[in-house]
Amino acid sequence: MNPEWILRVVLIGITHWILAGLLLQDLAYRQRVVGGKKWIWALVIILITFLGSLLYLFFHPQVLYPEDRGRTKK
C-alpha cells in the first residue's frame, strides 16, 4: 500500500469524526430538526461517512452561527 493513500484515508477519517462530534453536539441542543426525528439525523451523521455531516450542514445552516441555536422564528 502506498503511504500517501493511507495518510489520506486517516485524515479523512479524523476529519469525519471531529465534524461528526461537533454536529452531534449541535443536534443534542437543537429543539427542532428537519424531519422532526433527531435519532435519524444522528444515524445519518455517524453512518454515512462525511456525506452525512455535509447533509446535516446543508439542512441546518444555523450550525455555523451558534448564537442562534435554540431560538425559534416568529
Order of alpha helices (4+ residues) and beta strands (2+ residues): alpha-alpha-alpha
